[in-house]
Amino acid sequence: MDAGHLLRMTCSGVVADCSARHRIEVPRGVRVKVEDRDGSVRAHGFADALDIRSDDGSVHLELSAVPDLVVTAKSQ
């Protein structure tokens, strides 16, 4: 990994009922990349580029400036 940080959580079993909640504060100008499989992602106060992907969850953004580009896609 390139000068970054990784948070990972794994649940296993026949009936897995687990959850985690992370709050991460990022200084301005730092590149942010989030990859989520099954849950929701919330980001607010960003003016810089974000890369947020979720396979089966919602993404909520509250941006502090109008971005040059917003791309949305749903995984198949």
Buried (B, 14 or more C-beta within 10 A) or exposed (E): EEEEEEEEEEEEEEEEEEEEEEEEEBEEEEEBEBEBEEBEBEBEEBEBEBEBBBEEEEBEEEBEEEEEEEEEEEEE
